[in-house]
Amino acid sequence: MYVDPPAPQPMRPGERPPVTAGADPLSPQPRAWEFNPEYQRLVNAWQSALPLLESLTTALDKAYRLARSPQTWDAPVGGRYVEDIGEWRSRLALYRQAVLTSISDEAADTPRWIPSAAGAPHAFS
C-alpha cells in the first residue's frame, strides 16, 4: 500500500502572514498579505477528493474480502472474479496516489501567502 503525500494545510486560526524584514528601507515592501486563493483551492480539492477515495477504497476492500471468502464462491469461476477485484484495487491505489500527489506537488509550489493590493499605495487613481 502507498503512503499518502503531505496534504496542503488550511489556514489555522491565528495564523499570521510572513514577516518581511528588508535590509533596504527604500525597497517597496508589500503592506498587506492575503491567504492565497489558489492555495485554498488546493486545500479544498484535497479535502473533497480524500473522502471519496477513502470510500472507494473501503468499498473495494470489503468486496475483495467477501470475494476471497470460501463461502462466497462455489464455482471455479470465482477465482477469476477475485483476481479482477484485486486488479481494481491496485489500479485504484495507483489512481489515489496520482491524484493526491498531483495536489500535494502543486501545493508545494504554490505560496500560502501573497501580497495583497489592499492598502498598497497608488500614485494616481
Secondary structure, 3 states (H helix, E strand, C coil): CCCCCCCCCCCCCCCCCCCCCCCCCCCCCCCCEEECHHHHHHHHHHHHHHHHHHHHHHHHHHHHHHHHCCCCCCCCCHHHHHHHHHHHHHHHHHHHHHHHHHHHHHHHHCCCEEECCCCCCCCCC
